[in-house]
Amino acid sequence: MRGLIGFFDILGYQNFLENNSATESALNVLKIITDIPKEIKHLNKQVAKTTPDIKDFDDHLKHLVFSDTLVFTLDYPENVDAEWIDNARVFIEAASAALTAKMFENGLPVRGVIHEGDFITKDMCFALRERG
């Protein structure tokens, strides 16, 4: 499948875990990530005149968390048009900005990158296909 992938690394995570409960921290990170689409939808309603309607992207955004790495994927549907892809980019950029801000507010700064490419996700598995 083709789409957008956001890779994020939590900076100083080991240090954070040494000074906080690992279970509580993990639950907090998961709550932040699962709340991101709702927050973007709320922000979209506030600035509807300048932001594309993102309701169609909610079902396409998925996430994985492992150790200090967070991955967002947003798969493209079949026969996707250029406007949908442009709006998907805006959506994942908004999701990334929301994630970055929320994580920072909780003492967990992240760095990351957004990539467009071919990938496979199934349950908790993720594989990226490199083009040669």
PEFENJO-V132467 format. One record per residue. RES is the residue in three letters. SS is DSSP state (hx for helix, st for strand, lp for the rest). D_FIRST is the distance of its C-alpha to the first C-alpha in Angstrom with 2 decimals. Layout:
<<RES/SS/D_FIRST> <RES/SS/D_FIRST>>
//
This chain:
<<MET/lp/0.00> <ARG/st/3.78> <GLY/st/6.75> <LEU/st/10.02> <ILE/st/11.37> <GLY/st/15.08> <PHE/st/17.04> <PHE/st/20.60> <ASP/st/23.59> <ILE/st/26.65> <LEU/lp/29.70> <GLY/lp/32.78> <TYR/hx/31.19> <GLN/hx/33.51> <ASN/hx/36.47> <PHE/hx/35.37> <LEU/hx/35.13> <GLU/hx/38.56> <ASN/hx/40.06> <ASN/lp/38.24> <SER/lp/37.23> <ALA/hx/33.95> <THR/hx/33.29> <GLU/hx/34.19> <SER/hx/32.11> <ALA/hx/28.96> <LEU/hx/29.52> <ASN/hx/30.13> <VAL/hx/26.90> <LEU/hx/24.91> <LYS/hx/26.87> <ILE/hx/26.19> <ILE/hx/22.41> <THR/hx/22.37> <ASP/hx/24.81> <ILE/hx/22.87> <PRO/hx/21.15> <LYS/hx/24.64> <GLU/hx/26.32> <ILE/hx/24.12> <LYS/hx/24.80> <HIS/hx/28.48> <LEU/hx/28.53> <ASN/hx/26.90> <LYS/hx/29.75> <GLN/hx/32.26> <VAL/lp/31.06> <ALA/lp/29.67> <LYS/lp/31.43> <THR/lp/29.64> <THR/lp/26.18> <PRO/lp/23.51> <ASP/lp/23.20> <ILE/lp/20.49> <LYS/hx/20.83> <ASP/hx/17.62> <PHE/hx/15.58> <ASP/lp/17.16> <ASP/lp/14.90> <HIS/lp/11.69> <LEU/st/13.28> <LYS/st/13.27> <HIS/st/15.35> <LEU/st/16.51> <VAL/st/20.01> <PHE/st/21.59> <SER/lp/24.99> <ASP/lp/25.22> <THR/st/21.53> <LEU/st/19.44> <VAL/st/15.70> <PHE/st/14.17> <THR/st/10.51> <LEU/st/9.88> <ASP/st/6.64> <TYR/lp/7.30> <PRO/lp/8.56> <GLU/lp/8.99> <ASN/lp/11.91> <VAL/lp/11.98> <ASP/lp/15.23> <ALA/hx/16.45> <GLU/hx/18.46> <TRP/hx/15.70> <ILE/hx/13.89> <ASP/hx/17.39> <ASN/hx/18.06> <ALA/hx/14.88> <ARG/hx/16.19> <VAL/hx/19.56> <PHE/hx/18.34> <ILE/hx/16.68> <GLU/hx/19.77> <ALA/hx/21.96> <ALA/hx/20.30> <SER/hx/20.82> <ALA/hx/24.37> <ALA/hx/25.17> <LEU/hx/23.99> <THR/hx/26.03> <ALA/hx/29.06> <LYS/hx/29.09> <MET/hx/28.68> <PHE/hx/31.45> <GLU/hx/33.66> <ASN/lp/33.39> <GLY/lp/34.38> <LEU/lp/30.95> <PRO/lp/29.99> <VAL/st/26.49> <ARG/st/25.09> <GLY/st/21.52> <VAL/st/19.07> <ILE/st/16.13> <HIS/st/13.55> <GLU/st/10.90> <GLY/st/8.37> <ASP/st/5.46> <PHE/st/5.55> <ILE/st/6.10> <THR/st/8.65> <LYS/st/11.33> <ASP/lp/14.70> <MET/lp/15.91> <CYS/st/13.79> <PHE/st/11.43> <ALA/st/10.50> <LEU/st/9.74> <ARG/st/9.52> <GLU/lp/12.49> <ARG/lp/13.18> <GLY/lp/16.68>>
//
